[in-house]
């Protein structure tokens, strides 16, 4: 089995994108922004072909983890 990509919501898209580019060698796409919902995302591609989608949508609750 091969997982094509995994997605996760993050608080700061640019900071997380920088982190994966600088520490893991990820390559980012140009990004996506839906202006009507303010949803934004980047696909980060790694050398082995795995992809990570990082996403943000203002207004989502950042609930405390138990």
MOJOGI-V711534 format. One line per field, one symbol per residue. ss: DSSP state (H for helix, E for strand, - for the rest). phi: phi as a letter, one per 30 degrees, with the letter a starting at -180 (. if undefined). Layout:
ss->???
phi->???
This chain:
ss->----EEEEE---HHHHHHHHHHHH--EE---EEE----EEEEEEE-----EEEEEEE---------
phi->.bddabbbdbdbedddeeedddcbidccddjbbcddcidbabccccedjdbbccbbbejddcdddc
